[in-house]
Amino acid sequence: MSNSFWVYVNEPNDKAFVHLAECSHCNSGKGRMQDKLDHNGRWEGPFDEGRAKIVARNSGKKTIRWCSVCSRRLGLNGTAL
């Protein structure tokens, strides 16, 4: 797959999510509120799918999963990585 992927690391909620770059939640690592600073976390990427999974798993977060929108778009059964 030639898509690019981003990882959102949410600090307060101890979560990391893998997103497709074109996901409305990701917006190529700009998030949904491009004009506002996000104090909850950070975007890392872009990566290929394999590297994005590694970055998410190495984030040290308790919950690591696919974005639910992206998992449906990719035809995955659930959001687990």
Backbone as CSV, one residue per row, in Angstrom:
resi,resn,N_x,N_y,N_z,CA_x,CA_y,CA_z,C_x,C_y,C_z
1,MET,0.843,-1.170,0.000,0.000,0.000,0.000,0.892,1.239,0.000
2,SER,0.575,2.209,-0.838,1.434,3.379,-0.975,0.962,4.567,-0.144
3,ASN,-0.004,4.380,0.731,-0.499,5.463,1.573,0.567,5.894,2.570
4,SER,0.451,7.134,3.026,1.304,7.546,4.134,0.454,7.559,5.401
5,PHE,1.114,7.324,6.509,0.455,7.164,7.799,1.101,8.094,8.816
6,TRP,0.313,8.516,9.773,0.767,9.361,10.868,0.352,8.712,12.185
7,VAL,1.084,9.029,13.230,0.769,8.539,14.567,0.457,9.748,15.446
8,TYR,-0.711,9.711,16.073,-1.049,10.739,17.046,-0.815,10.161,18.425
9,VAL,0.053,10.795,19.193,0.368,10.363,20.553,-0.345,11.317,21.506
10,ASN,-1.355,10.788,22.199,-2.173,11.564,23.119,-1.620,11.350,24.523
11,GLU,-0.984,12.369,25.052,-0.305,12.260,26.355,-1.263,12.083,27.534
12,PRO,-2.250,12.960,27.733,-3.082,12.845,28.937,-3.878,11.548,29.018
13,ASN,-4.252,11.004,27.851,-5.064,9.790,27.842,-4.254,8.518,27.633
14,ASP,-2.928,8.666,27.536,-2.019,7.521,27.430,-2.366,6.620,26.244
15,LYS,-2.586,7.271,25.050,-2.980,6.531,23.857,-2.146,6.949,22.655
16,ALA,-2.024,6.038,21.703,-1.414,6.340,20.406,-2.312,5.757,19.327
17,PHE,-2.589,6.554,18.304,-3.476,6.156,17.217,-2.731,6.253,15.890
18,VAL,-2.901,5.257,15.030,-2.341,5.295,13.683,-3.438,5.763,12.736
19,HIS,-3.097,6.741,11.898,-4.042,7.342,10.951,-3.488,7.314,9.538
20,LEU,-4.385,7.234,8.563,-4.045,7.529,7.185,-3.869,9.041,7.073
21,ALA,-2.951,9.482,6.245,-2.702,10.920,6.098,-3.964,11.677,5.706
22,GLU,-4.797,11.068,4.843,-5.987,11.756,4.357,-7.182,11.681,5.310
23,CYS,-7.035,11.046,6.447,-8.097,10.984,7.455,-8.431,12.409,7.920
24,SER,-9.715,12.695,8.091,-10.125,14.032,8.526,-9.616,14.358,9.930
25,HIS,-9.349,13.342,10.726,-8.797,13.578,12.069,-7.305,13.908,11.991
26,CYS,-6.641,13.385,10.976,-5.196,13.560,10.827,-4.842,14.783,9.983
27,ASN,-5.405,14.843,8.775,-5.132,15.956,7.875,-3.626,16.125,7.654
28,SER,-2.975,15.013,7.318,-1.519,14.993,7.075,-0.717,15.552,8.249
29,GLY,-1.112,15.153,9.451,-0.376,15.538,10.649,-0.709,16.914,11.194
30,LYS,-1.726,17.556,10.641,-2.141,18.878,11.132,-3.309,18.788,12.093
31,GLY,-3.971,17.653,12.109,-5.109,17.468,12.994,-6.352,18.177,12.493
32,ARG,-7.363,18.204,13.310,-8.645,18.808,12.932,-8.672,20.305,13.142
33,MET,-7.862,20.790,14.032,-7.834,22.229,14.311,-6.455,22.765,13.958
34,GLN,-6.228,22.943,12.679,-4.914,23.339,12.175,-4.407,24.640,12.784
35,ASP,-5.316,25.531,13.123,-4.911,26.855,13.590,-4.740,26.941,15.104
36,LYS,-4.939,25.824,15.804,-4.820,25.847,17.263,-3.762,24.857,17.733
37,LEU,-3.009,25.262,18.720,-1.998,24.397,19.302,-2.682,23.279,20.088
38,ASP,-2.250,22.057,19.875,-2.833,20.912,20.574,-1.972,20.600,21.796
39,HIS,-2.501,20.858,22.963,-1.763,20.614,24.202,-1.887,19.175,24.683
40,ASN,-2.704,18.382,23.997,-2.926,17.008,24.422,-1.934,16.019,23.844
41,GLY,-1.275,16.369,22.779,-0.390,15.389,22.172,0.356,15.944,20.986
42,ARG,0.859,15.015,20.181,1.680,15.406,19.041,1.471,14.429,17.890
43,TRP,1.721,14.921,16.680,1.681,14.102,15.472,3.092,13.717,15.094
44,GLU,3.279,12.473,14.716,4.576,11.994,14.240,4.376,11.353,12.878
45,GLY,5.230,11.669,11.934,5.129,11.098,10.601,5.554,12.103,9.563
46,PRO,5.358,11.800,8.330,4.667,10.634,7.790,5.566,9.400,7.736
47,PHE,4.926,8.248,7.722,5.616,6.960,7.675,4.903,6.041,6.696
48,ASP,5.575,4.953,6.346,4.840,3.882,5.676,4.093,3.123,6.776
49,GLU,3.217,2.230,6.407,2.372,1.555,7.395,3.180,0.814,8.452
50,GLY,4.179,0.073,8.025,4.981,-0.705,8.972,5.690,0.166,9.988
51,ARG,6.283,1.254,9.520,6.994,2.159,10.425,6.019,2.855,11.377
52,ALA,4.840,3.227,10.889,3.846,3.870,11.756,3.449,2.944,12.903
53,LYS,3.263,1.675,12.601,2.926,0.706,13.655,4.046,0.597,14.682
54,ILE,5.281,0.587,14.218,6.431,0.506,15.131,6.485,1.745,16.018
55,VAL,6.323,2.921,15.421,6.354,4.165,16.195,5.246,4.159,17.249
56,ALA,4.043,3.734,16.867,2.937,3.678,17.832,3.255,2.702,18.960
57,ARG,3.741,1.527,18.606,4.047,0.515,19.632,5.184,0.954,20.543
58,ASN,6.100,1.746,20.020,7.232,2.214,20.820,6.939,3.516,21.565
59,SER,5.711,3.999,21.483,5.355,5.264,22.128,5.274,5.142,23.646
60,GLY,5.158,3.909,24.138,5.050,3.698,25.579,3.652,3.948,26.121
61,LYS,2.675,4.109,25.232,1.311,4.387,25.672,0.571,3.099,26.007
62,LYS,-0.376,3.206,26.920,-1.146,2.047,27.374,-2.048,1.510,26.267
63,THR,-2.704,2.400,25.543,-3.602,2.014,24.462,-2.969,2.389,23.128
64,ILE,-2.852,1.419,22.240,-2.262,1.632,20.924,-3.201,0.988,19.916
65,ARG,-3.724,1.813,18.982,-4.690,1.262,18.042,-4.770,2.110,16.778
66,TRP,-5.519,1.572,15.820,-5.862,2.305,14.616,-6.935,3.324,14.956
67,CYS,-6.956,4.424,14.263,-8.091,5.333,14.286,-9.291,4.532,13.774
68,SER,-10.448,4.687,14.394,-11.617,3.902,13.978,-12.062,4.259,12.557
69,VAL,-11.933,5.508,12.155,-12.285,5.924,10.794,-11.348,5.248,9.796
70,CYS,-10.068,5.263,10.096,-9.074,4.679,9.193,-9.190,3.165,9.113
71,SER,-9.484,2.529,10.234,-9.605,1.068,10.209,-10.757,0.639,9.305
72,ARG,-11.863,1.372,9.337,-12.979,1.068,8.436,-12.584,1.324,6.985
73,ARG,-11.909,2.418,6.749,-11.488,2.772,5.398,-10.548,1.722,4.809
74,LEU,-9.717,1.158,5.657,-8.765,0.131,5.215,-9.385,-1.259,5.181
75,GLY,-10.628,-1.385,5.644,-11.300,-2.671,5.644,-10.809,-3.608,6.732
76,LEU,-10.299,-3.032,7.824,-9.809,-3.851,8.932,-10.960,-4.239,9.840
77,ASN,-10.814,-5.348,10.500,-11.832,-5.826,11.431,-11.436,-5.365,12.828
78,GLY,-11.851,-4.173,13.214,-11.506,-3.629,14.515,-10.375,-2.641,14.432
79,THR,-9.953,-2.169,15.605,-8.940,-1.110,15.657,-7.628,-1.563,16.289
80,ALA,-7.544,-2.809,16.710,-6.313,-3.291,17.362,-5.161,-3.320,16.360
81,LEU,-3.978,-2.993,16.858,-2.766,-3.045,16.017,-2.099,-4.385,16.162
